[in-house]
């Protein structure tokens, strides 16, 4: 199963794409905005996806915009069911 969230705002800088899923990290544009946050939302998304045998990724470019993708298996293995 694949869930994608896209936007056409300013792209996330390439160097920030490597750290965007780290706890307490906020992109420069987010840190400079009026919106407050702790930088925990994306690490939680990735952790939940991985706990269910999936993954969370991000791509961002001026042409394509930003796309966050969560991929989950339709049928997790027995071990994944026990730990999820």
C-alpha positions as CSV (number, residue, x, y, z in Angstrom):
1,X,0.0,0.0,0.0
2,X,1.4,3.4,-0.9
3,X,0.3,6.8,0.6
4,X,1.8,10.0,-1.0
5,X,1.5,13.6,0.1
6,X,2.6,16.2,-2.4
7,X,2.9,19.9,-2.5
8,X,4.2,22.4,-5.0
9,X,5.8,24.8,-2.5
10,X,9.5,25.7,-2.3
11,X,11.6,22.5,-2.6
12,X,13.5,21.1,0.4
13,X,17.2,21.7,0.0
14,X,19.1,18.5,-1.1
15,X,21.4,18.6,2.0
16,X,18.3,18.7,4.3
17,X,16.7,15.6,2.6
18,X,19.4,13.5,4.2
19,X,18.4,14.6,7.8
20,X,14.7,15.4,7.5
21,X,13.6,12.2,9.3
22,X,16.0,12.8,12.3
23,X,14.3,13.7,15.6
24,X,14.2,17.4,16.4
25,X,15.4,18.4,12.9
26,X,13.4,21.0,11.1
27,X,14.1,22.3,7.6
28,X,15.5,25.8,7.4
29,X,12.3,27.1,5.8
30,X,10.2,25.5,8.6
31,X,12.5,26.9,11.4
32,X,12.2,30.4,9.9
33,X,8.4,30.3,9.5
34,X,5.9,31.4,12.1
35,X,4.7,27.8,12.5
36,X,6.1,26.2,15.6
37,X,7.1,22.6,15.9
38,X,9.4,20.1,17.6
39,X,10.7,18.2,14.6
40,X,9.1,14.9,15.7
41,X,6.4,14.4,13.2
42,X,8.5,12.9,10.4
43,X,10.6,10.7,12.7
44,X,7.3,9.3,14.1
45,X,5.9,8.7,10.6
46,X,9.1,6.8,9.6
47,X,9.2,4.8,12.9
48,X,5.5,3.7,12.5
49,X,6.1,2.7,8.9
50,X,9.2,0.7,9.7
51,X,7.5,-1.0,12.7
52,X,4.9,-2.3,10.2
53,X,7.5,-3.5,7.7
54,X,7.3,-0.4,5.5
55,X,9.3,2.7,4.8
56,X,8.9,6.5,4.6
57,X,10.8,8.5,2.0
58,X,10.9,12.1,0.6
59,X,11.8,13.6,-2.8
60,X,11.9,17.3,-3.6
61,X,12.7,19.4,-6.6
62,X,11.7,22.7,-8.1
63,X,10.0,20.9,-11.1
64,X,8.2,18.1,-9.2
65,X,7.6,19.7,-5.8
66,X,7.9,17.8,-2.6
67,X,6.5,14.2,-2.2
68,X,6.5,12.3,1.0
69,X,5.8,8.6,0.4
70,X,4.8,5.9,3.0
71,X,4.9,2.3,1.7
72,X,3.4,-0.5,3.8
73,X,3.1,-4.2,3.0
74,X,-0.4,-5.3,2.5
75,X,0.2,-8.5,4.5
76,X,3.0,-8.3,7.1
77,X,4.9,-11.4,8.1
78,X,4.1,-13.1,11.4
79,X,7.0,-11.3,13.3
80,X,5.8,-7.9,12.0
81,X,2.3,-8.6,13.3
82,X,3.6,-9.5,16.7
83,X,5.7,-6.4,17.1
84,X,3.3,-3.9,15.5
